[in-house]
Each structure stands twice: as structure tokens, then as C-alpha cells.
Amino acid sequence: MSQTGDHLVELDILGQTYQVRVHGSQEWAQKVGGLVDETMRQIQRETRLQETTKVAILAALNLADRLITLQENQAAAAAELQSVSQQVAEALEEALR
């Protein structure tokens, strides 16, 4: 089902079911919930923590780190693309003179 718009979706995270209101497809919400569940389970295995709140905070920090790294990489790639585009434009202008 790829229903879009505001609706409730059930997500299973660390064995707990959460009903969340989402705007978008159920598949996307399940994918996001799956990533959170996977990250929390991995942290729980690696740290042996059982306190859900601490696991959730570590998962949030882990996911935020990944997000910021991706954003910085994207910004660097965009800057590099801009620089190369400028160089190509200048080379074309020079060649056409």
C-alpha cells in the first residue's frame, strides 16, 4: 500500500509497537522505522545496554552523526561541482575567443 497523506502507521521498534502519524507512504514510514529499530538493536548488542532510553539516545546520536556527515559530503560535492563547472565555462569561453 503506498497511501500518501496524513495517516497512522504502526511501527515495531525493539519489540514495542508505536502508532505514528505520518505524511507520506506507509512503505517510507516502515523503512524509517526499520532503520531506527536496526540501529537500536545494533547498539544494544554492542553495548549490552537494556535501558531503552539510553539505547534510543545513542541511536539518535548515531543517526544524527550519519546525517550530518552526509550533509557535509553533499555540500562538499556541490562546491566541487560548482568549481569544476566554473572551470569548464571559463575554458569554453577561452576556446571560443
C-alpha positions as CSV (number, residue, x, y, z in Angstrom):
1,M,0.0,0.0,0.0
2,S,1.5,3.3,-1.0
3,Q,-1.1,5.6,0.6
4,T,0.1,9.2,1.0
5,G,-1.3,12.0,3.2
6,D,-1.6,12.1,6.9
7,H,-2.4,8.7,8.4
8,L,-1.5,6.4,11.2
9,V,1.2,3.7,10.7
10,E,2.2,1.0,13.2
11,L,6.0,0.7,13.7
12,D,7.7,-2.1,15.6
13,I,10.9,-0.8,17.4
14,L,12.7,-3.0,19.9
15,G,9.6,-5.2,20.3
16,Q,7.3,-2.2,21.1
17,T,4.6,-1.2,18.7
18,Y,4.2,2.6,18.1
19,Q,1.4,4.2,16.2
20,V,2.8,7.3,14.5
21,R,1.1,9.8,12.3
22,V,3.0,10.2,9.0
23,H,2.6,12.3,5.9
24,G,3.7,10.1,3.0
25,S,3.7,6.5,2.2
26,Q,3.4,3.6,4.7
27,E,6.4,2.0,2.9
28,W,8.6,5.0,3.6
29,A,7.5,5.1,7.3
30,Q,8.3,1.4,7.6
31,K,11.7,2.0,6.1
32,V,12.4,4.8,8.5
33,G,11.2,2.7,11.5
34,G,13.2,-0.2,10.3
35,L,16.4,1.9,10.3
36,V,15.7,3.1,13.8
37,D,15.0,-0.4,15.0
38,E,18.1,-1.8,13.3
39,T,20.3,1.0,14.8
40,M,18.9,0.5,18.3
41,R,19.3,-3.3,18.1
42,Q,22.9,-2.9,16.9
43,I,23.7,-0.5,19.7
44,Q,22.0,-2.8,22.2
45,R,24.1,-5.8,21.0
46,E,27.4,-3.8,21.1
47,T,26.8,-2.1,24.4
48,R,24.7,-4.7,26.2
49,L,22.5,-1.8,27.5
50,Q,19.0,-2.8,28.3
51,E,17.7,0.7,29.3
52,T,15.6,1.7,26.2
53,T,16.1,5.4,26.8
54,K,19.9,5.2,26.8
55,V,19.8,3.0,23.7
56,A,17.4,5.5,22.0
57,I,19.7,8.4,22.8
58,L,22.7,6.6,21.4
59,A,20.8,5.6,18.3
60,A,19.7,9.3,17.8
61,L,23.3,10.4,18.2
62,N,24.4,7.7,15.7
63,L,21.8,8.6,13.1
64,A,22.4,12.4,13.6
65,D,26.2,11.8,13.0
66,R,25.3,9.9,9.8
67,L,23.0,12.7,8.7
68,I,25.5,15.5,9.3
69,T,28.3,13.5,7.6
70,L,26.1,13.0,4.5
71,Q,25.1,16.7,4.6
72,E,28.7,17.8,4.8
73,N,29.7,15.4,2.0
74,Q,26.9,16.7,-0.2
75,A,27.9,20.3,0.4
76,A,31.5,19.5,-0.4
77,A,30.4,17.7,-3.6
78,A,28.2,20.6,-4.6
79,A,31.0,23.0,-4.1
80,E,33.4,20.8,-6.1
81,L,30.8,20.6,-8.9
82,Q,30.4,24.4,-8.9
83,S,34.1,24.8,-9.1
84,V,34.5,22.4,-12.0
85,S,31.5,23.9,-13.8
86,Q,33.1,27.3,-13.5
87,Q,36.4,26.0,-14.8
88,V,34.7,24.3,-17.8
89,A,32.7,27.5,-18.5
90,E,35.9,29.6,-18.5
91,A,37.7,27.1,-20.7
92,L,34.8,27.1,-23.2
93,E,34.8,30.9,-23.2
94,E,38.6,31.0,-23.8
95,A,38.3,28.4,-26.6
96,L,35.5,30.4,-28.4
97,R,37.6,33.6,-28.5
